[in-house]
Amino acid sequence: MEKVLLTGFEPFDGERLNPSWEAVRQLQGHVLSDGSQIFTIQLPCVFDIARQNMTDALDSLQPWMVLAVGQAGGRAELSFERVAINLDDARIPDNAGQQPIDRPVIPNGPAAWFTTLPVKSIVLALQEAGIPAGISHSAGTYVCNHVFYGLMHQASRRPSLAKAGFVHIPYLPEQAARQPKPQPSMPLAQMVSGLELALETAVNTRVDCKISAGSTH
């Protein structure tokens, strides 16, 4: 049986929940159209440990595809990240109180790694299904980018890991309602549908489509 790994994060920055894990855990054990089964894990919002936990999961499960999911409060859509950079520069401490500034994720690693998911095809499929989605060219410099970079670094060394990448998701409505200023949100059911469709699209796409998804700033 082929395996697909889907990861989410624990709550951080004072939040009581993290939509990435709330959505991801709904898909535990789900079987995709090609027969692949989804396995899920929750990562700690802690530098280094989260990346090591991801590596441990890759070792134990040997998935052929991985989609890591993280919260990005303020975004209004499922943002499929295109590139991870070799930089930790934390605006706030992680859940262990660490706040690395201007250090590489992996010393002597490449400056960046690109996703190997067909992100343009995924975004197009989600938009056609009425699910807000887009491509992002910055995963930040916090734990999400840290895990994304570590994942892609591992993927470069694992021929069996054919597709891997990261998606940021918005607040849940109950989170947005507690923010001091109005913030976009997305219902949990729509997030789950979007993640499932993203994986199905990745399963059924050999070569990504060529459509404009760039930005001017």
Backbone bond lengths (Angstrom), bond angles and torsions (degrees), N, CA, C in turn:
res aa  C-N    CA-C-N  psi(-1)  N-CA   C-N-CA  omega(-1)  CA-C   N-CA-C  phi
1 M - - - 1.457 - - 1.528 110.67 -
2 E 1.322 116.05 126.02 1.458 120.44 176.59 1.533 109.65 -73.87
3 K 1.336 115.35 147.77 1.463 120.25 -176.13 1.524 111.46 -121.07
4 V 1.321 115.06 142.33 1.464 123.16 173.95 1.523 107.18 -120.42
5 L 1.318 116.56 132.32 1.464 121.32 179.73 1.520 110.15 -103.95
6 L 1.318 115.13 130.70 1.462 123.18 178.08 1.522 106.54 -124.14
7 T 1.335 117.44 124.93 1.463 119.93 -177.21 1.521 111.43 -121.61
8 G 1.333 115.52 148.95 1.459 122.70 173.80 1.520 108.66 -134.51
9 F 1.324 115.93 174.90 1.462 121.16 -177.25 1.523 112.34 -112.92
10 E 1.321 114.74 156.55 1.453 121.14 170.05 1.536 109.16 -71.79
11 P 1.344 118.33 164.58 1.471 120.53 177.52 1.527 111.27 -62.29
12 F 1.328 115.99 153.33 1.462 121.32 177.64 1.522 109.58 -149.61
13 D 1.315 115.88 169.30 1.470 123.31 176.09 1.533 111.94 55.13
14 G 1.319 116.54 40.27 1.451 120.76 174.94 1.514 116.12 83.25
15 E 1.333 117.88 -2.32 1.464 120.29 179.65 1.532 110.13 -75.66
16 R 1.332 115.79 151.40 1.461 121.07 179.65 1.528 112.18 -88.42
17 L 1.309 116.38 -16.12 1.462 120.72 177.23 1.516 108.97 -149.79
18 N 1.314 114.95 166.36 1.460 120.90 177.13 1.526 107.49 -127.43
19 P 1.332 117.97 118.06 1.463 120.14 -176.58 1.521 113.42 -59.45
20 S 1.333 116.90 -25.96 1.467 118.31 -179.99 1.529 110.49 -62.11
21 W 1.317 117.17 -44.53 1.462 119.26 179.33 1.524 111.16 -75.22
22 E 1.329 117.36 -38.45 1.465 120.00 179.21 1.527 110.65 -58.33
23 A 1.328 116.69 -38.65 1.469 120.43 179.51 1.524 111.62 -77.53
24 V 1.319 116.10 -46.06 1.467 120.97 -175.90 1.524 111.75 -59.64
25 R 1.322 116.60 -43.94 1.467 118.55 -174.22 1.528 113.45 -66.76
26 Q 1.337 116.32 -18.00 1.464 119.78 176.62 1.529 112.01 -67.76
27 L 1.330 116.40 -19.18 1.468 120.47 -175.02 1.525 113.65 -103.28
28 Q 1.333 117.38 5.64 1.462 120.33 177.90 1.531 110.64 -57.33
29 G 1.330 115.43 126.86 1.459 121.10 177.33 1.513 115.12 83.13
30 H 1.332 117.23 -5.70 1.467 120.19 -179.49 1.531 109.52 -65.20
31 V 1.319 115.63 142.17 1.466 121.03 179.37 1.526 109.26 -107.09
32 L 1.324 116.24 125.83 1.460 122.08 -179.86 1.527 110.69 -79.70
33 S 1.320 115.76 171.96 1.467 121.03 -173.43 1.523 113.53 -63.66
34 D 1.331 117.27 -22.86 1.471 119.87 178.59 1.523 112.39 -90.28
35 G 1.336 116.58 2.75 1.456 120.43 -179.25 1.515 114.73 94.50
36 S 1.337 117.66 -6.01 1.463 120.53 177.83 1.525 110.03 -68.29
37 Q 1.323 115.78 141.37 1.460 120.47 178.33 1.518 110.17 -105.13
38 I 1.337 115.81 139.42 1.458 121.78 -178.94 1.521 110.28 -87.33
39 F 1.321 115.06 130.08 1.460 122.82 172.37 1.526 107.78 -115.37
40 T 1.322 117.13 141.15 1.461 120.48 -175.84 1.522 110.81 -125.19
41 I 1.337 115.76 146.05 1.459 121.05 171.52 1.521 108.81 -139.60
42 Q 1.328 115.22 151.08 1.461 121.44 173.72 1.522 108.49 -98.42
43 L 1.322 116.20 129.31 1.454 121.75 177.90 1.521 110.02 -98.56
44 P 1.337 117.87 145.80 1.462 120.00 173.89 1.521 109.98 -74.52
45 C 1.311 116.13 148.77 1.470 119.55 175.83 1.525 108.18 -85.11
46 V 1.316 114.57 67.30 1.460 122.60 -175.65 1.526 108.30 -140.83
47 F 1.319 115.98 125.94 1.459 120.49 177.49 1.536 110.06 -56.46
48 D 1.295 116.02 149.55 1.466 125.42 177.47 1.527 112.62 70.03
49 I 1.327 118.16 -52.70 1.464 119.83 -179.20 1.523 110.60 -65.20
50 A 1.336 116.72 -42.41 1.469 119.82 178.64 1.526 110.65 -61.15
51 R 1.307 116.25 -42.82 1.473 120.33 179.92 1.525 110.70 -65.92
52 Q 1.331 116.81 -39.74 1.462 120.01 178.46 1.524 111.03 -67.37
53 N 1.331 116.76 -38.90 1.467 119.64 177.46 1.525 111.52 -62.83
54 M 1.328 115.70 -37.55 1.462 119.71 175.87 1.529 110.26 -62.54
55 T 1.320 116.48 -46.93 1.464 120.47 179.44 1.524 111.26 -60.87
56 D 1.323 116.60 -41.13 1.466 120.56 178.41 1.529 110.92 -61.78
57 A 1.335 116.33 -39.87 1.470 120.31 178.78 1.523 110.94 -66.33
58 L 1.328 116.80 -37.92 1.463 120.14 176.86 1.526 110.39 -63.22
59 D 1.330 115.96 -40.09 1.464 120.21 179.74 1.528 111.72 -65.75
60 S 1.326 116.35 -42.71 1.466 119.50 -173.81 1.522 113.10 -80.11
61 L 1.335 117.00 -37.18 1.463 120.10 -175.50 1.528 113.67 -93.24
62 Q 1.340 116.66 -29.49 1.465 121.48 -176.38 1.537 111.39 53.28
63 P 1.333 118.07 54.14 1.468 119.89 -179.14 1.518 111.57 -73.00
64 W 1.325 115.58 155.74 1.467 119.25 175.32 1.528 110.71 -93.49
65 M 1.342 116.48 -14.41 1.467 120.67 178.46 1.524 109.05 -145.63
66 V 1.332 115.88 143.10 1.465 121.73 178.35 1.522 109.32 -135.37
67 L 1.325 115.49 133.93 1.459 121.34 170.31 1.519 107.40 -125.77
68 A 1.325 116.13 114.32 1.460 121.81 175.85 1.525 108.16 -92.93
69 V 1.328 116.03 141.02 1.463 121.73 -174.67 1.521 109.27 -126.05
70 G 1.335 116.19 138.09 1.454 120.46 178.71 1.515 111.67 -142.47
71 Q 1.327 115.76 159.62 1.465 122.52 179.23 1.521 110.78 -83.90
72 A 1.323 115.60 135.34 1.463 121.38 172.66 1.522 107.85 -133.58
73 G 1.330 116.18 84.16 1.455 120.52 178.87 1.519 110.85 -58.29
74 G 1.319 116.55 131.81 1.460 121.31 -177.06 1.510 112.78 108.33
75 R 1.325 117.21 -24.24 1.465 119.62 175.33 1.526 109.15 -82.59
76 A 1.322 115.54 148.78 1.465 120.89 -174.24 1.520 113.10 -107.94
77 E 1.324 117.25 2.90 1.463 120.62 -174.26 1.515 110.03 -144.85
78 L 1.323 116.04 170.39 1.456 120.17 169.92 1.523 106.96 -75.32
79 S 1.327 116.23 112.91 1.465 121.90 -173.97 1.524 109.76 -102.21
80 F 1.315 116.29 105.97 1.462 120.98 -179.19 1.524 109.00 -84.06
81 E 1.315 114.84 117.49 1.460 121.06 -173.47 1.522 111.17 -78.65
82 R 1.305 114.04 137.56 1.466 119.58 -176.75 1.523 112.85 -96.08
83 V 1.343 116.88 -29.86 1.460 119.18 -172.61 1.527 110.97 -145.09
84 A 1.317 115.48 140.10 1.465 122.89 173.93 1.523 108.01 -111.05
85 I 1.328 116.88 137.44 1.464 120.05 -178.61 1.528 110.89 -110.51
86 N 1.313 114.83 153.03 1.466 121.39 -176.20 1.527 110.34 -85.06
87 L 1.329 115.22 65.29 1.462 120.38 -176.73 1.520 110.96 -151.61
88 D 1.324 115.66 127.03 1.457 122.88 167.18 1.522 107.61 -104.94
89 D 1.331 116.72 124.43 1.467 121.32 177.94 1.530 106.61 -150.62
90 A 1.327 115.78 82.59 1.461 121.97 -168.91 1.526 112.17 -78.06
91 R 1.334 115.75 125.75 1.469 121.06 175.22 1.517 111.00 -73.68
92 I 1.347 116.21 -33.19 1.460 122.62 178.89 1.526 108.64 -131.28
93 P 1.334 118.29 157.82 1.463 119.55 176.59 1.525 111.16 -65.17
94 D 1.322 115.90 152.98 1.462 119.87 174.24 1.529 109.20 -80.01
95 N 1.313 117.02 -173.56 1.466 119.93 -175.93 1.524 114.12 -71.88
96 A 1.326 117.13 -6.03 1.462 121.17 174.75 1.526 111.18 -105.66
97 G 1.336 116.36 5.55 1.455 120.54 179.39 1.512 114.70 84.95
98 Q 1.329 117.37 4.98 1.467 120.41 178.90 1.530 110.42 -81.79
99 Q 1.306 116.74 143.74 1.462 121.22 176.63 1.526 109.62 -141.19
100 P 1.331 117.13 72.01 1.463 119.79 -179.81 1.525 111.47 -64.28
101 I 1.307 115.29 139.62 1.463 121.27 -179.12 1.527 109.03 -128.97
102 D 1.325 114.77 127.21 1.466 121.58 174.53 1.533 113.54 54.56
103 R 1.316 115.99 47.59 1.461 119.89 174.95 1.527 108.60 -125.09
104 P 1.319 117.84 152.95 1.469 119.51 177.60 1.523 111.44 -73.73
105 V 1.317 115.93 149.50 1.466 120.17 171.76 1.523 108.74 -63.35
106 I 1.323 115.50 -48.35 1.464 122.42 177.71 1.526 107.88 -129.44
107 P 1.333 118.46 111.91 1.464 120.50 179.69 1.530 111.57 -53.94
108 N 1.320 115.39 134.47 1.467 123.45 179.47 1.520 113.74 67.78
109 G 1.342 117.23 10.64 1.457 120.28 174.76 1.517 110.70 -77.16
110 P 1.330 118.15 166.90 1.463 121.25 176.69 1.530 111.23 -58.96
111 A 1.308 116.74 157.44 1.465 120.37 179.71 1.519 111.71 -62.18
112 A 1.327 116.89 -31.59 1.465 120.26 -177.39 1.523 110.46 -156.75
113 W 1.327 114.11 157.57 1.461 122.32 170.51 1.520 108.59 -127.67
114 F 1.324 116.39 140.26 1.464 120.63 177.27 1.527 110.26 -97.43
115 T 1.327 115.64 148.58 1.455 121.07 174.96 1.522 110.56 -59.04
116 T 1.307 116.02 152.66 1.467 120.67 173.57 1.526 111.09 -111.66
117 L 1.317 116.53 12.20 1.462 121.04 172.72 1.526 109.90 -83.58
118 P 1.325 118.42 149.64 1.471 121.07 176.01 1.532 109.77 -78.63
119 V 1.332 115.75 73.67 1.468 119.96 -168.51 1.530 113.26 -65.61
120 K 1.314 118.04 -32.37 1.467 118.98 179.31 1.528 110.70 -69.05
121 S 1.303 116.66 -42.39 1.467 119.93 177.07 1.524 110.82 -64.19
122 I 1.324 116.40 -38.35 1.461 120.80 178.84 1.519 110.88 -63.47
123 V 1.318 116.46 -48.84 1.468 120.40 -179.17 1.521 110.73 -61.23
124 L 1.318 116.82 -42.72 1.465 120.75 179.13 1.530 110.67 -61.18
125 A 1.325 117.29 -43.05 1.467 121.25 179.93 1.523 111.19 -63.94
126 L 1.322 116.76 -41.78 1.463 120.00 179.76 1.521 111.25 -67.07
127 Q 1.317 116.58 -43.30 1.462 119.66 179.32 1.522 110.99 -61.83
128 E 1.320 116.74 -40.74 1.464 120.50 178.84 1.528 111.64 -65.66
129 A 1.336 116.25 -24.96 1.461 121.22 178.05 1.527 112.15 -88.93
130 G 1.330 116.40 2.40 1.458 120.31 178.55 1.515 114.47 82.09
131 I 1.328 116.92 19.05 1.464 121.83 179.10 1.525 108.65 -105.75
132 P 1.335 119.08 120.22 1.461 120.98 -179.67 1.528 111.33 -58.11
133 A 1.322 116.20 125.54 1.463 120.94 -177.55 1.516 109.49 -153.55
134 G 1.324 115.72 153.38 1.452 120.93 178.31 1.511 110.29 -162.09
135 I 1.328 115.34 176.14 1.461 122.12 178.25 1.518 108.85 -106.02
136 S 1.318 115.69 136.38 1.459 122.27 177.68 1.520 109.12 -114.96
137 H 1.322 115.40 144.44 1.461 120.15 178.87 1.522 112.20 -108.21
138 S 1.336 117.08 12.34 1.463 121.04 174.89 1.519 110.16 -148.19
139 A 1.315 115.59 118.66 1.463 121.53 176.58 1.523 111.36 -92.55
140 G 1.341 116.65 12.11 1.452 120.97 -179.35 1.518 111.89 81.89
141 T 1.336 115.08 -164.25 1.467 120.84 179.44 1.525 110.87 -134.22
142 Y 1.341 115.01 25.47 1.465 120.84 -178.48 1.539 108.70 -103.45
143 V 1.310 117.70 -155.40 1.465 121.19 -173.37 1.527 112.13 -66.90
144 C 1.335 117.66 -31.16 1.470 119.68 178.52 1.526 111.38 -60.62
145 N 1.324 116.76 -51.55 1.466 119.86 178.24 1.523 110.57 -63.06
146 H 1.327 116.41 -37.55 1.467 121.99 178.60 1.531 110.79 -56.73
147 V 1.330 115.84 -47.81 1.466 120.85 179.25 1.528 110.97 -68.91
148 F 1.327 116.68 -41.93 1.465 122.02 179.73 1.525 110.49 -59.83
149 Y 1.333 116.75 -47.22 1.460 119.94 179.51 1.530 110.27 -62.77
150 G 1.333 116.00 -45.48 1.461 119.40 179.37 1.516 112.50 -60.73
151 L 1.337 115.92 -39.60 1.464 120.75 178.01 1.519 111.11 -61.71
152 M 1.324 116.76 -48.18 1.459 119.63 -177.16 1.531 111.51 -69.81
153 H 1.322 116.48 -31.28 1.467 119.88 175.10 1.530 109.67 -63.22
154 Q 1.322 116.05 -42.71 1.462 120.13 176.91 1.530 111.20 -66.01
155 A 1.325 116.21 -41.17 1.467 120.29 -179.13 1.524 111.29 -60.16
156 S 1.326 116.45 -34.26 1.467 119.91 -179.53 1.524 111.79 -65.43
157 R 1.330 116.46 -19.00 1.464 121.63 -178.13 1.526 112.87 -105.75
158 R 1.323 116.39 0.62 1.464 120.60 -175.65 1.531 108.89 -125.21
159 P 1.317 118.88 95.33 1.471 121.03 -179.03 1.522 113.44 -57.40
160 S 1.319 117.56 -28.23 1.466 120.29 -178.74 1.524 112.66 -75.05
161 L 1.335 117.30 -17.26 1.465 121.04 177.94 1.525 107.68 -89.05
162 A 1.320 115.24 87.28 1.464 121.33 -169.00 1.520 113.74 -75.40
163 K 1.332 116.49 -34.75 1.461 119.87 -175.49 1.523 109.41 -137.47
164 A 1.338 115.58 134.31 1.460 119.85 179.96 1.520 109.56 -155.32
165 G 1.321 115.41 150.38 1.455 119.24 179.11 1.512 112.36 -179.53
166 F 1.326 114.67 -169.50 1.468 121.53 -172.29 1.520 109.69 -140.41
167 V 1.333 115.26 144.36 1.461 120.75 174.54 1.522 109.34 -133.47
168 H 1.320 115.98 134.87 1.458 122.10 172.81 1.523 109.06 -95.66
169 I 1.335 116.33 140.08 1.460 120.44 179.95 1.525 110.04 -123.47
170 P 1.352 117.38 156.72 1.469 120.86 -176.88 1.530 112.65 -74.47
171 Y 1.331 113.70 178.83 1.461 120.24 169.43 1.525 110.43 -62.80
172 L 1.308 116.27 154.63 1.455 121.80 163.86 1.527 108.35 -77.23
173 P 1.338 119.18 156.39 1.470 120.79 -179.13 1.524 113.16 -53.99
174 E 1.341 117.86 -40.54 1.462 119.68 -178.65 1.523 112.24 -67.70
175 Q 1.333 117.59 -26.50 1.461 120.42 174.04 1.524 110.51 -74.12
176 A 1.324 115.86 -46.36 1.465 120.66 -178.77 1.520 111.22 -59.27
177 A 1.328 116.47 -35.20 1.466 120.56 -178.50 1.522 111.97 -66.16
178 R 1.326 117.90 -21.41 1.463 121.41 -178.38 1.525 112.92 -94.76
179 Q 1.320 118.16 -2.18 1.459 120.78 -178.43 1.531 110.89 -78.66
180 P 1.330 117.65 148.41 1.472 120.10 -178.89 1.522 113.68 -66.21
181 K 1.333 116.80 -26.41 1.463 121.47 177.44 1.527 108.79 -123.93
182 P 1.339 117.68 154.09 1.472 119.85 -179.45 1.531 111.61 -56.51
183 Q 1.333 115.94 135.26 1.456 122.19 -179.34 1.524 109.56 -134.37
184 P 1.335 117.29 145.19 1.470 119.66 175.29 1.520 110.62 -68.18
185 S 1.319 115.78 157.90 1.462 120.83 179.21 1.524 109.22 -150.94
186 M 1.316 115.67 173.56 1.462 121.57 178.61 1.526 108.54 -145.75
187 P 1.329 118.53 136.34 1.463 120.50 177.44 1.527 111.67 -62.48
188 L 1.319 115.79 147.25 1.460 121.04 -178.41 1.524 111.87 -57.20
189 A 1.324 117.37 -43.33 1.469 120.31 -177.62 1.522 111.29 -60.38
190 Q 1.334 117.26 -36.70 1.463 120.20 179.44 1.525 110.76 -70.82
191 M 1.331 116.69 -37.40 1.463 119.86 175.55 1.525 110.86 -60.37
192 V 1.327 115.75 -47.21 1.466 120.36 -178.76 1.525 110.65 -61.64
193 S 1.323 116.49 -44.16 1.468 120.28 178.05 1.519 110.96 -61.16
194 G 1.331 116.34 -39.98 1.454 120.49 179.55 1.515 112.74 -65.21
195 L 1.324 116.86 -42.04 1.464 120.10 178.36 1.522 111.43 -65.26
196 E 1.324 116.03 -42.52 1.465 119.62 179.12 1.524 111.11 -63.20
197 L 1.331 116.70 -43.80 1.461 120.09 179.56 1.525 110.92 -66.83
198 A 1.328 117.15 -35.71 1.466 120.45 177.19 1.523 110.63 -60.67
199 L 1.318 116.37 -45.14 1.464 119.85 179.51 1.523 111.73 -66.51
200 E 1.327 116.78 -41.78 1.468 119.87 178.27 1.529 110.74 -62.24
201 T 1.322 116.51 -40.21 1.466 120.25 179.02 1.523 110.58 -65.21
202 A 1.327 116.38 -41.72 1.462 119.98 178.11 1.523 111.23 -63.04
203 V 1.321 116.12 -39.33 1.466 121.03 178.09 1.523 111.05 -59.94
204 N 1.322 116.16 -40.22 1.467 121.03 -171.68 1.531 114.52 -99.76
205 T 1.333 117.57 9.92 1.466 121.29 -179.54 1.521 110.13 -117.79
206 R 1.314 116.37 117.43 1.464 120.19 178.38 1.525 111.74 -87.30
207 V 1.327 115.84 -41.39 1.467 120.98 -179.53 1.521 107.57 -127.99
208 D 1.322 116.63 128.52 1.462 120.61 -177.78 1.519 110.60 -65.84
209 C 1.324 115.64 148.87 1.467 119.94 178.35 1.527 110.00 -72.68
210 K 1.313 116.01 160.18 1.461 121.05 -177.11 1.523 108.62 -112.19
211 I 1.339 115.52 89.76 1.460 122.17 176.65 1.517 108.22 -127.50
212 S 1.312 116.75 155.98 1.457 120.26 -179.89 1.522 110.49 -68.34
213 A 1.322 115.71 128.83 1.466 120.58 176.24 1.521 110.28 -143.70
214 G 1.335 115.42 22.50 1.453 120.44 -178.64 1.513 112.35 -81.69
215 S 1.315 115.85 -178.35 1.460 121.59 178.42 1.520 109.12 -140.88
216 T 1.323 115.60 159.05 1.463 120.04 -179.04 1.523 112.32 -95.18
217 H 1.320 116.69 -9.89 1.465 119.51 178.98 1.521 110.07 -158.30
